[in-house]
C-alpha cells in the first residue's frame, strides 16, 4: 500500500487482511468499523490493520508474525469487535518476541 500511495493518503486508513491466505483487496477504509462493515457478514474471516502505525513499512518476518498471531487469536475462539470503548488488540512485548523468535527459527529451517 505504501508503494502505491503517499503516506499522508494512508496514515489514518485501515485495510482488511484475509486470515486464510493473507490476501488484501487494496481497499483503504477510514476506520476498523468501516472495514468490518464492508465484509458483508464475513468480518470474522479478516483482521484489520491500521496503516498509520506502520508508515515505514513492515519486514516480512514482522508481517508473518502479525498474521500468525491473528490466526492463533481467531483459532483460540477470540473475535475482534469494534465498539467505541474497544481498543485495538496488540501483542505484549513478551508475546511479540515469542512469535518473532518462532518465525525466525522457522524461516532459518526453510532457507
Steps between C-alpha positions, in 0.01 A plus 500: 500500500788735572639433155190631324389774741663792674528474878254786557241305297521190719610624844145483641377204291438132568515192281330162534730197478368148442586257778503203264758624252610850601336651192423872493249652259684838507194690619581774749247543781456800728464289816507141616122514539470618139721214379300245700168628364623449143566129557126424465465262793844345451686737732633212713696370199719811498711702734529874479828679477567871569744621234603814688663291772737356241575803281854381430380158388533155649772241465383163371565329831296763686209465256513122545502549877188719485321249276601204722380681812168594340442140386581366848273763652214394270566125539494549877140620474565871542321746276582865443208736536494869435317702761573857613673382819695215340871561446703318240635162611879508495760246601684567819875537451558154648247328274629688199853384572381139534325509161793680340745237631277214382472649152871574474580138596247371247635721223858386570394136465351577158803685360 
